[in-house]
Amino acid sequence: MHDYSIVSALIEQCQLHVSNHQANSIVRVALKVGVFSGVEPSLLQTAFDTFKLEGICRNAELKLTIQPLRLQCHDCGGDAEPTSRTIVGPACGSFNT
Ligand SMILES: [Zn+2]
């Protein structure tokens, strides 16, 4: 259900872009999904393929890119791409990230 509401909002955004740019169709929708966003890419793909059929995105391909979490520490300037969900600075342990 979560995925369907995301896709519904996404397609609404696409329709807005089409209106704003006097376009006729959409070929590709490129979406970046945060690795810890809680979004399951395959479910999002299925939801898109289902919802797109009746709208402006009916001929569009959904291109999903998984984005890593990036942290930058405001105290020491260190940065990292942690492999688990965290807000702690990688080098100094600060929460000021
Ligand atoms: Zn730090």
Residues whose N, C-alpha, C, O or C-beta is under 5 A from the ligand:
A	BS01	ZN	C73 D75 C76 G77 G78 G89 A91 C92 G93 S94
